[in-house]
Amino acid sequence: MSKNTIIPIGPYHPLQEEPEFFKLQVEGERVVGVEINIGYNHRGIEQLCEQKSYDQVTYVVERICGICSTSHPFAYVNAVEDLAKVVVPERALYIRTIIGELERIHSHLLWLGLAGHFLGYNTVFMWSWKYREIVLNIFEQISGNRNHYAMMKPGGVRRDIDKEDIPTILKGMDELETKITMLKKAIMDDPVLHARLKGVGVLTKEEAINYSALGPVARASGVKIDVRKDEPYAAYDKIDWDIIVTENGDLFDKVVVRILEKLESIKIIRQCLKKIPSGEIDAKIKEIPPGEGIGRHEAPRGEVFHYIRSDGTNSPVRHKVRAPSFMNVATNNTTVIGTNVADAVIVLAAVDPCYCCTERLYVYQDHKKVMDANELIKLSQERTEELRKKLVV
Amino acid sequence: MNFYFFRDFFFSCVWEVFYPLDRKVTARIQYRVGPPWYQSFADLLKLFGKETLIPKNSSVTMFMLAPFLGMSALLVSGFILYKINLFNMPGFLGDLIVMVYLFTIPSLSLILGGFASSNPLSSLGSSREIKLLLGYELPFMLAILVPVIQTGSIRFSEIIQFQIEHGAVLYSISGSLAFIAVLLSVQAKMGLVPFDVAEAETEILSGPLTEYSGPLLGIFKLNKMLMFSILPLFVLSCFWGGFGNVNPLINILKFLTIVVIFTLIRNTNPRLRVDQALRFFWFKLSVISSIAVILALGGM
């Protein structure tokens, strides 16, 4: 048997800014095996959440992801409301929906730009990031922040959307619609893109189900799942919209799904702004009873899942977060095999991975926690010190 | 050592001044402001001031020699081209063939450098460059035959002279077909998108350049900058009458047009896979070139 070459992608690689490690076994230029190593990040988010009060946790989970920064708070507040059985005011639900969809648009635009960059198509990169600015400006106007909008709050939202802001949002949506339609045309008609993307990195429907793929990755393979429809929350059941599903599961379909979803998001936002009722925006939760709560939100990358357990005190006893990349990154196991090295990188990136959101680390032995956050930090510091000494010598 | 030596030396080396145009046009296409014109030179200066790291397992001589090989070939070709175009030097018999030969050397230097650095990614990049070289040389040579057939000469000065008298090769059917083929194969020669497979940053870091640093990397960058002006000038001389027009402004405009065409192609396409690139060169571009040659033989 011939000896395979190993092409390392990561832990530091220009492909993705986050630390991840894909060991590609290569024969010539064809990938025959892949080993996925993630776990370079330890941030102790869950542990941290268990030390904060319920209001502060919203603030902490917002920092899990910089791109989909409202997804985690959204799922978290859903979990807390599920736990406390709160009825959230209608207006707050609509505002949440608007924020969630605006975020989907900017996240998908960001991914589209990066995908262009991975293909060496830097013009798409720059253009789609330029159009992303429209969304970010709207966010700045609504919330004062471009990326961490801090709109979510158990029981409602922090800020109202002013009447004066609505025309600006609508204008932004009109502009975005023309731009996205233009991008859609440019991408769908480009013969070179067709050559690069069609039939590459196919994830069949069966595999998508077996790997529990989520979000656009699953929908591109023909699996019709979307938390917004399957288990409606916020205002998604009061709005008329469709799940975008394509059949082939190749890279091209993953691009198409994400582009069409952006247009669908624009549709949702327009309807929300039309239907939004007036009234309170906060249910003012007084206390959290003991119990469990589950919150889900369809983030741009797929379903975000939050689990909260309370013992009636001020802070959660257990807080579990599962980011969609956790499921989606594993699909690389099948999609990457048999592709060319040149295609492998874009296949790896097509799931829109977000490692920092995904990774958790505890050390357990015989059902007992042997290392907690502080010990892990100490371990890491010692290791750094060791390396530093080695480098000096 | 006299004035002419310095003049010639200056004109051989000065071709990289057109490179900032590429960055500026690229920036404009992408809605950016773009770097100031001297940015590329500042980058070079910085690289020349840095330490040279040589990987442990590399074959040192080859590793060090490779960038200079490419540069010397480019400087010689730049010298011949400017002499013929700006100072009406008669050239020598067969200088066209020498040029075509010289233009393969920068690619060869990249291949040698990549293999010498004994890095899996560099080797991968080098093998891709070899495949690409095999791909684009065929349509390139065939297309260069068209001006030779039309003008009946393999001497540059005569090709240009013929075009001044009888109109540019580009204006005939065979000439324009060959022009397209040459543009695309030169795009690959310069390693620009969509044919930048050898250096595909997001796939294999920088391919053959992965292990290079400091001045050696600087020389490779310089090669790239030189190529970006010398090859357009070559295309201009073969197909569009060189600097033969009486009005120097028109000559410069023609030259810049060709440079900008390369930049435009580079900015409106994603990267092809190496097998797709090969198929494109062999089964599409070579066919176009062959048709052009046949048409040229038929006098069209």
Interface residues (C-beta under 8 A of the other chain):
Chain A: T5 I6 I7 H13 P14 L15 E29 G116 H117 F118 L119 G120 Y121 N122 T123 V124 F125 M126 W127 K130 D190 V192 L193 A195 R196 N340 V341 A342 D343 A344 V345
Chain B: T26 I29 Q30 Y31 R32 P120 L121 L124 R128 V193 P194 D196 V197 A200 E201 T202 E203 I204 L205 N267 T268 N269 P270 R271 L272 R273 V274 D275 Q276
